[in-house]
Amino acid sequence: MTLTPSHSALFYDGQSAAGRTGQVEAAGGVLFFVAEDQRYGPFLPEDIRHLGSAPGTQIYGHKGRDGWRLRIDEPIPEAIVELLPAVERYGGWIDRLGLAKASGLFLACSALVMLVILTVPEWLAPLIPHSVERNIGAAMVGDFGGRYCRGKKGQAALAALTRKLDKGSAKAPERIDVMVADIDMINAVALPGGQIIIFRGLIDEARSPDEVAGVLAHEIGHVRERHVMKAMLRQLGLSVLLSGSDIGATAGGILSLGYSRDAEGEADAFSIARLENARISPAATADFFDRLAEERGETPGWVNYMVTHPQSAARRNAFRRSERKTANYRSALDADEWNALRNICPSREND
Amino acid sequence: MDEKEVRADSAFGFDGSWREFAPIAFTNLLLTLVTLGIYRFWAIRRERQYLWSRTRFIDDRLEWTGTGLELLIGSVIVLIGLGVPFLIVNFGVQALALRGYPGVAALVSLAMVVLVFYLVGVARFRMLRYRLGRTYWHGIRGGSDDQGFSYGLLYMAKTALGYLPMGLMVPWAMVSLWNDRWQKLSFGNQRFRCDAEFSPIMWRYVAIYLAPMAILIFLVVVGFTLLASGAIGPDMGQDELAGPGTIFAFMIVAGIYIILPLFWLFYYAAFLRLVIGELQLGGLDFAFDARSKQWFGLIFGDIALVVGTLGIGWIFLSYRHWKFFITHMQAYGEVDLLDLHQSETRRAGHGEGLFEALDVGGL
C-alpha cells in the first residue's frame, strides 16, 4: 500500500468565508485537499500560484478562482513541494538569477541608461534635421519684435562679408543668415538653424570692420561646427525641442547659452582659419577682445560680451599670434560697405 | 461553530517586528536604486505582503494580493493617458497666450485646474477600492461596484462648499465625504455603513482655525515688546539686529512648520476617531483609539528616526505607520462566517496610478 503524501493545510474555496482544515495530498501529479467529509480537487500544478507567506505557512492561490487559498503548514514535504510553484521572494526572474546577479545586471543597465541620458546633447543634436532646427530658431525670436535693422546696403555688405568668411563651407547644406538687431548690447549670437544675430551695440563699439569680421567668423564657427543645438540641449534639456516658443523672445534666454570650452576653442580656431583665408588681419579682433576685457564702460552693454563669451588671455593671444607679418591683409569691408554697415540701423536721436 | 464573538482589545493584532521587516526594506532599497526607481512597484508589493500577513483580524490573518505589475501598469496608464495630454494642452495654452488669445488661454488653464481637482477625488476613491480589493481575509476580498467617477464630482462640490465660507465648513466636508466614500465600498457581500455627524469635532476645528491668528498675535506682541524694551530699535545697525532678528525668524519658521502642523494633527486625530467610530460592516462596529498625544509620538518618532539615521530610517516609516494604525484599530460585535460570501464586485484592473501621480493623502 503506497502512502499518499499528505500534509496539514487550511483551505478556502473562494466562495465562502468558512475555511476547512484538513490535508493537502499529492497524487498522480495533481493536488487534492481532503477535509473530514469532503474531497476537493484535482488542482493542477500549472494553475497554482505562490501568493505569499505567514508565520509557519506558505500561501497558494488558484489562477482561475478568486479567493481560493491553500495555506500549507511548513515544512512542506518534498513530494508536495515539487508540485507547487517556487516561493517568490523578490518577484519574477530576480529570484531565478539571485539577488546579487540581478542587482549587478540592473546596475549595469542603469549605468548605461544614465550614460545615454547624460550625453543626449552630443548624440541627439546631429540627428535633428536642419528644417526642425530652423523652426526652433525662428520660434525662439520670431522677428525679434520687429527690431531687425533693414538697411539694404548694410545688409548687402554683411552678406558679402559672410560669404567671404564662409567660403570653405561650400558643401554645407545649411544657409547662414546674418542680421543686425537694433538692441544696444555688445554681443552676437548664433541661433539654431543658421541664423546669426549681431547686436547693434557691437557694430557701434567696433573701430574697424576687421573687428566685426572676427566676431562674425567666430559665430559662423559655432554654426558650422554644429555647436548651437548641442549647447541648447545641454543647457535647457530636451524641453527645448518640445517647446521652442517657451523660451520666448528674450535675448537674455538666448544669450545665456553656454558653450563648452572645447566648443569655444573650436570656434576660435575656425575664426582664425577663416580670417586667414579671407586675408583679414586677426590682430584687430584681438584688439577688440582686449578692449572689451579691460574697458569698464558706462553703458552696461559692454559687459554682455565678456559674460557670455568668457575669454582667457590665452584665447585672445591665439588671435594675436596667428597674425603673419608678411601677409597681405585687406580690410574686411571697403569704406562704403563699412559705412553702410554702421548705418544699417535707423539712426537714433543721440547718435 | 462559525460565529465569532469579538472582544474589543483582541480584534486587531500586529505581530511583525522591525527586525523581520529590515531585510525586506533594505533589499527593496537596493533594487529600487539599481533600477532607477522602477522596482518600487514590486517593493510596495513586498512591503504590503509582509505587513498584511502579520496583521490578524479576529481569528485569521490579512492577505495582500496586489502585484507590482499592476501598480506599474496603473502608473504608465496615468502617464500616457493624462500626462501627455496635459503636456500638449500646456503648450497649447502658451501658444494661445502668445498669439493674442489670453482670455481663451486663461479659460483652458482654469479647465485644467478643475480637471485635476476632480481627479484628486476620483484617485482617492479608486485607491481605497484597489486596496480593499486586494485585501483578503478568510479568502474573501473587498471592493466596490462604483468606479469613482461620481465620487469625484461629490468631492469637488463638497470641498468647494467646505472652503467657501472662509474654510469654516471643512469639517462637514471631510466627514460627509468620508461617509460618501465608505458607503460605496464593501467587503465580501457586506456593505460598509457610515453615517457620521461632524458636530463633535467642530470645536476642535475652530481651535485650530484660530491658531494661526493666535500665533500671529503672539509674534506681533513679541515684536512690540522687543521694540518697547529697547532691545531692538529703528536705528540699530545690522549687526546688532542679527541676534534678536535670527530668533524672531526662527520663531516664525517654527510657527509655520512645526506648530501649525501639530495643531492640524490635534484636529485630525479627533476626526479619525469620529469617522472610524461610526464605520460598520455587517455585525461589526469599528473604533480607532489613537489620541493626539500618540499621533505626536508617531510623528516625532518618525522625525527622530529619519534624522538619527541620516535618512536611511525613512525606509521603515511604512512599517511604523501600519503598526500604529493596526495597534489602535478596534472592532466590536460579531461576524457570522457562514453569512460572509465572496465579493461580487468587479476586481480593479490595475492599481493606484492616479493616486500616486496626484500624490493624494491616504485614508
Interface residues (C-beta under 8 A of the other chain):
Chain A: Y12 D13 G14 Q15 S16 A17 A18 G19 L51 G52 S53 A54 P55 I59 G61 D66 G67 W68 R69 Y90 G91 G92 I94 L99 A102 S103 F106 L107 C109 S110 V113 M114 L242 S243 S245 D246
Chain B: D2 D15 T27 L30 L31 V34 T35 L36 Y39 W42 R45 R46 Q49 S53 R54 D60 R61 E63 W64 T65 G68 L87 F91 Q94 A95 L98 Y136 W137 H138 G139 I140 R141 G188 L337 L338 L340 H341 Q342 R347
